[in-house]
Amino acid sequence: MFEFFKKLFKKDNQEQSLIDTLKKDHQKLIEVYTKISNAINKDDFEQTKILVKEFVGEYNKHILLEDVELYVALEEKYKEKKQILRTIKTIEKDMNNITKTITFFERKYKEITPNNKDLFLEEFRNIGRVLTQRVELEEERLYPLLHK
């Protein structure tokens, strides 16, 4: 009987640890996003380029963790609850579209210059809006599913 509670407690701790890590990732992404904003507003194009690479690296690390651990755990937990599973799959698919947008953005802006700064800023701000909404969705609706 005690083994059951030990396993349950261990699983809860692992789930909470995963959520804590994912939330820390969100904070890191916001931090790097802010640094990019500051650099581009100072016309520091070289620093902006470096920070965009850092941002994409942090983003990819976060997505990998979600793919390998979060979605696998959620899909296993809700395999019998088709409606919730469909919602999880939709959220996962939406994230794949965001990933494609960020990858395209990074490739498009290998060089940032005064000539493409305005377009860079427009697309960069759009990514910021989308990611802000996404972070809210994950932290308010997706991550709590792990504890239900």
C-alpha positions as CSV (number, residue, x, y, z in Angstrom):
1,M,0.0,0.0,0.0
2,F,2.8,2.4,0.9
3,E,4.5,1.6,-2.5
4,F,1.4,2.9,-4.3
5,F,1.6,6.3,-2.4
6,K,5.3,6.5,-3.0
7,K,4.9,6.0,-6.7
8,L,2.0,8.5,-6.8
9,F,4.0,11.1,-4.9
10,K,7.0,10.5,-7.1
11,K,4.9,11.0,-10.2
12,D,3.4,14.2,-8.8
13,N,6.8,15.5,-8.1
14,Q,8.1,14.7,-11.6
15,E,5.0,16.4,-13.1
16,Q,5.5,19.4,-10.9
17,S,9.2,19.5,-11.8
18,L,8.4,19.4,-15.5
19,I,5.9,22.2,-15.1
20,D,8.4,24.3,-13.1
21,T,11.0,23.8,-15.8
22,L,8.7,24.7,-18.6
23,K,7.6,27.9,-16.7
24,K,11.3,28.8,-16.2
25,D,11.8,28.4,-19.9
26,H,8.9,30.8,-20.5
27,Q,10.7,33.4,-18.3
28,K,14.0,32.9,-20.1
29,L,12.2,33.4,-23.5
30,I,10.7,36.6,-22.2
31,E,14.0,37.7,-20.9
32,V,15.8,37.1,-24.3
33,Y,12.9,38.6,-26.2
34,T,13.3,41.8,-24.1
35,K,17.0,41.9,-24.8
36,I,16.3,41.6,-28.5
37,S,13.9,44.4,-28.3
38,N,16.4,46.6,-26.5
39,A,19.2,45.8,-29.0
40,I,17.2,46.4,-32.1
41,N,15.8,49.7,-30.7
42,K,19.5,50.8,-30.2
43,D,20.2,49.7,-33.8
44,D,22.7,47.2,-32.5
45,F,22.2,44.8,-35.4
46,E,25.0,42.5,-34.5
47,Q,23.8,42.0,-30.9
48,T,20.2,41.5,-32.2
49,K,21.4,38.7,-34.5
50,I,23.2,37.0,-31.7
51,L,20.2,37.3,-29.4
52,V,17.8,36.0,-32.1
53,K,20.0,32.8,-32.3
54,E,19.9,32.5,-28.5
55,F,16.1,33.0,-28.5
56,V,15.6,30.3,-31.1
57,G,17.9,28.0,-29.2
58,E,15.9,28.5,-26.0
59,Y,12.7,28.1,-27.9
60,N,13.8,24.8,-29.5
61,K,15.0,23.5,-26.2
62,H,11.6,24.3,-24.7
63,I,9.6,22.7,-27.6
64,L,11.7,19.5,-27.4
65,L,10.9,19.2,-23.7
66,E,7.2,19.7,-24.4
67,D,7.2,17.2,-27.2
68,V,9.2,14.5,-25.4
69,E,7.7,14.8,-21.9
70,L,4.6,17.0,-21.6
71,Y,2.6,15.9,-24.6
72,V,3.5,12.3,-24.1
73,A,2.4,12.4,-20.5
74,L,-0.9,14.3,-21.3
75,E,-1.7,11.9,-24.2
76,E,-1.1,8.9,-22.0
77,K,-3.2,10.4,-19.1
78,Y,-6.1,11.3,-21.4
79,K,-6.1,8.5,-23.9
80,E,-9.6,7.4,-22.9
81,K,-11.0,11.0,-22.9
82,K,-11.3,11.7,-26.5
83,Q,-12.5,15.4,-26.2
84,I,-9.6,16.4,-24.0
85,L,-7.2,14.4,-26.1
86,R,-8.5,16.3,-29.2
87,T,-7.9,19.6,-27.5
88,I,-4.3,18.6,-26.5
89,K,-3.6,17.5,-30.1
90,T,-4.9,20.8,-31.4
91,I,-2.7,22.8,-29.0
92,E,0.3,20.6,-30.0
93,K,-0.4,21.2,-33.7
94,D,-0.8,24.9,-33.2
95,M,2.6,24.9,-31.5
96,N,4.1,23.3,-34.6
97,N,2.8,26.2,-36.7
98,I,4.4,28.7,-34.3
99,T,7.7,26.7,-34.5
100,K,7.6,27.0,-38.3
101,T,7.1,30.7,-38.1
102,I,10.0,31.2,-35.7
103,T,12.3,29.0,-37.9
104,F,11.3,31.0,-41.0
105,F,11.9,34.3,-39.1
106,E,15.4,33.2,-38.0
107,R,16.3,32.2,-41.6
108,K,14.9,35.3,-43.1
109,Y,16.8,37.6,-40.7
110,K,20.3,36.1,-40.9
111,E,21.3,39.7,-41.5
112,I,19.6,42.6,-39.9
113,T,20.2,46.1,-41.4
114,P,18.7,49.5,-41.3
115,N,16.9,48.5,-44.6
116,N,15.0,45.6,-43.1
117,K,14.7,46.9,-39.5
118,D,11.1,48.0,-39.8
119,L,9.9,44.7,-41.3
120,F,12.0,42.8,-38.7
121,L,10.3,44.7,-35.9
122,E,6.9,44.1,-37.3
123,E,7.4,40.4,-37.5
124,F,9.2,40.3,-34.2
125,R,6.4,42.0,-32.4
126,N,3.9,39.6,-34.0
127,I,5.9,36.7,-32.7
128,G,5.9,38.3,-29.3
129,R,2.1,38.6,-29.3
130,V,1.6,35.0,-30.4
131,L,4.0,33.7,-27.8
132,T,2.5,35.8,-25.0
133,Q,-0.9,34.2,-25.8
134,R,0.7,30.8,-26.1
135,V,2.4,31.1,-22.7
136,E,-0.9,32.1,-21.1
137,L,-2.7,29.2,-22.7
138,E,-0.1,26.7,-21.6
139,E,0.2,28.0,-18.0
140,E,-3.5,28.5,-17.4
141,R,-5.1,25.6,-19.4
142,L,-2.5,23.0,-20.6
143,Y,-0.2,22.5,-17.6
144,P,-3.0,22.1,-15.1
145,L,-4.2,19.1,-17.1
146,L,-1.2,17.2,-15.8
147,H,-2.5,17.5,-12.2
148,K,-6.2,16.6,-12.8
